[in-house]
Amino acid sequence: MAEKEQFNDIYNKHYNKVFRLCKGYFCGDISLASDAAQEIFIKVWEKLDTFRNESSISTWIYRITVNTCLLYLRKSSSKKEIRTDSFPQLVTETYSNEKDEQLQQMYQCIQKLEETNKIIILMTLDGIEYPEISEVIGITEETLRVRIHRIKKSLTQCVQNENI
């Protein structure tokens, strides 16, 4: 398969997941998520020949995604461009106001998590399998399950406290 075809296949297969993960990092900011996703796939294109098949291609792409998103957040914290303390109002007809408020509270609570826990829960919410998440994070699957349980518990408490 030619390099361009290989890249197109990778892009088509992984873009939506990368974009959703970026959106989670940037509190639903579609513009920022789109910019980051674009930058991620530029990196994938530039580094594709260095991919060594030591992990799956999706794990490799997630690592690039996580690193790029964290870099964006670090840059923005010095520039104060991204406000991760609030979830933007999304115009949507599919959610009721109550459901939208719950979603907003959940994203606000996710933003309060420590960086690794944020990565774990965003990947979990995106339906990424535990073996892949544990490989990206660099922990065992058993440790991952314990962390996810604790993260969910802390998010539940956070959302409940927001409702009081």
Disulfide bonds with the S-S distance in Angstrom:
Cys109-Cys158 2.02
